[in-house]
């Protein structure tokens, strides 16, 4: 899964948006619902976070869609993530 595909899948959920945050060694995508983060993923690593309280206010289907998308992204080889 590419970065674009990940963004497209998660932002397809009503009211969800994305923000890039540069870090010292990596870039992070942070997904937001309203004014609160719901998930984040390191673009060049196999790590993501979903321990944000706002995520668990979403529907079960939305949560599983987000988790499935993040799982697929981190399971993709690093070189294939950048291809669009």
Buried (B, 14 or more C-beta within 10 A) or exposed (E): BBBEBBBEBBBEBEEBBBEEEEEEEEBBBBBBBEEEBBBBBBBEEEEBBBEBEBBEEBEEEBBEBBBEBBEEBBEBEEEEBEEE
